[in-house]
Amino acid sequence: MLSGLSIMTKDRSRITPISVRLEPGWKKTLERIAKEDRRSASAWAEKVLIDHMKAQGFSPDETSEE
């Protein structure tokens, strides 16, 4: 699943971190796929999650300030 690099957001300083727990096998798979895509595991997970939400018709909720 190699794809071109894209900018997810204009201001990366506004990114809010989240934590995800994975079984060890899934983590290794995530790391392998991310490496094949020349991304960090975190950047790959962010891209896939955002792509999935967009495909489902969701958009960022810009009204919430955390």
Rosetta silent file (secondary structure, phi, psi, omega in degrees, C-alpha in Angstrom):
SEQUENCE: MLSGLSIMTKDRSRITPISVRLEPGWKKTLERIAKEDRRSASAWAEKVLIDHMKAQGFSPDETSEE
SCORE:     score description
SCORE:     0.000 S_00000001
   1 L     0.000   60.495  177.900    0.000    0.000    0.000 S_00000001
   2 L   -82.015  135.936  179.003    2.517    2.559   -1.131 S_00000001
   3 L  -145.303  162.015  178.984    1.157    6.009   -1.653 S_00000001
   4 L   -69.585  155.668  178.237    2.437    9.511   -2.143 S_00000001
   5 L   -73.880  140.313  176.129    3.064   11.756    0.804 S_00000001
   6 L  -137.376  154.280  179.006    0.325   14.206    1.603 S_00000001
   7 L   -89.562  120.716 -177.852   -0.078   16.904    4.193 S_00000001
   8 L   -76.738  -37.278 -177.759   -2.844   15.982    6.627 S_00000001
   9 L  -147.360  152.161 -177.855   -3.097   19.368    8.262 S_00000001
  10 L   -73.485  -35.355 -175.012   -1.549   22.761    7.694 S_00000001
  11 L  -119.036   92.541 -176.766   -0.504   23.320   11.310 S_00000001
  12 H   -65.619  -16.465  178.850    0.945   20.142   12.848 S_00000001
  13 H   -69.877  -13.846  179.623    1.362   21.979   16.187 S_00000001
  14 H   -94.321    5.833 -179.716   -2.438   21.690   16.618 S_00000001
  15 L   -70.418  133.463  177.138   -2.375   17.871   16.463 S_00000001
  16 L  -102.184  121.127 -179.080   -3.890   16.210   19.528 S_00000001
  17 L   -71.323  148.448  172.136   -2.210   12.904   20.448 S_00000001
  18 L  -129.571  164.203  179.620   -4.257    9.776   21.128 S_00000001
  19 L  -119.061  137.434 -179.920   -3.224    6.414   22.482 S_00000001
  20 L  -130.661  136.041  176.786   -4.081    3.066   20.920 S_00000001
  21 L  -103.680  132.093  178.749   -3.448   -0.389   22.331 S_00000001
  22 L  -130.136  148.758  171.634   -2.670   -3.234   19.924 S_00000001
  23 L   -64.761  150.386 -176.491   -1.818   -6.868   20.365 S_00000001
  24 H   -52.297  -40.229  179.407    1.899   -7.432   19.612 S_00000001
  25 H   -63.344  -40.194  177.964    1.222   -9.128   16.271 S_00000001
  26 H   -67.664  -37.541  178.797   -0.890   -6.212   15.049 S_00000001
  27 H   -63.204  -44.206  178.196    1.771   -3.741   16.175 S_00000001
  28 H   -61.636  -40.482  177.900    4.437   -5.596   14.193 S_00000001
  29 H   -63.680  -45.242  177.666    2.161   -5.624   11.146 S_00000001
  30 H   -57.327  -47.113 -178.839    1.505   -1.896   11.528 S_00000001
  31 H   -63.681  -39.195  179.910    5.236   -1.179   11.769 S_00000001
  32 H   -65.817  -47.811 -179.284    5.998   -3.337    8.715 S_00000001
  33 H   -63.724  -42.423  179.828    3.306   -1.725    6.553 S_00000001
  34 H   -61.706  -42.061  179.509    4.324    1.780    7.675 S_00000001
  35 H   -62.762  -42.045  177.602    7.946    1.067    6.815 S_00000001
  36 H   -61.155  -30.721 -179.175    6.912   -0.155    3.335 S_00000001
  37 L   -92.149    5.080 -179.840    5.021    3.138    2.926 S_00000001
  38 L    57.235   43.615  177.774    8.040    5.115    4.188 S_00000001
  39 L  -131.640  162.633  169.420    6.115    6.479    7.175 S_00000001
  40 L   -74.177  161.686  177.800    6.304    6.146   10.913 S_00000001
  41 H   -59.876  -40.198  179.817    3.733    3.808   12.450 S_00000001
  42 H   -64.285  -45.047 -179.668    1.997    6.835   13.948 S_00000001
  43 H   -65.602  -37.965  179.863    1.870    8.722   10.623 S_00000001
  44 H   -67.242  -44.644  179.208    0.575    5.641    8.802 S_00000001
  45 H   -62.229  -40.353  177.916   -2.141    5.017   11.404 S_00000001
  46 H   -60.904  -47.306 -179.397   -3.175    8.695   11.221 S_00000001
  47 H   -60.670  -47.743 -177.724   -3.416    8.548    7.415 S_00000001
  48 H   -64.574  -42.286  179.550   -5.442    5.322    7.380 S_00000001
  49 H   -63.646  -46.237  179.933   -7.802    6.522   10.110 S_00000001
  50 H   -65.742  -43.857  177.683   -8.422    9.862    8.398 S_00000001
  51 H   -57.796  -42.193 -179.675   -8.851    8.214    4.973 S_00000001
  52 H   -65.293  -44.648  179.888  -11.400    5.817    6.488 S_00000001
  53 H   -63.041  -41.315  177.750  -13.347    8.601    8.206 S_00000001
  54 H   -63.056  -41.699  179.745  -13.421   10.639    4.975 S_00000001
  55 H   -63.348  -26.720  178.383  -14.611    7.579    3.023 S_00000001
  56 L   -87.433    0.363  177.180  -17.461    7.252    5.540 S_00000001
  57 L    91.281    9.976  179.377  -18.462   10.873    4.925 S_00000001
  58 L   -88.494  155.146  174.806  -17.043   12.373    8.110 S_00000001
  59 L  -136.222  162.394 -178.383  -15.121   15.641    8.302 S_00000001
  60 L   -61.250  140.424  174.424  -13.125   17.276   11.104 S_00000001
  61 L   -87.824   97.263 -176.819  -15.145   18.890   13.871 S_00000001
  62 L   -79.550   -5.280 -176.203  -13.511   22.311   13.902 S_00000001
  63 L   -83.900  -20.199 -176.438  -15.812   23.598   16.646 S_00000001
  64 L   -86.852  134.712  176.749  -14.242   21.669   19.522 S_00000001
  65 L  -118.156  110.828 -179.765  -11.289   23.208   21.346 S_00000001
  66 L  -106.853    0.000    0.000   -9.467   20.733   23.569 S_00000001
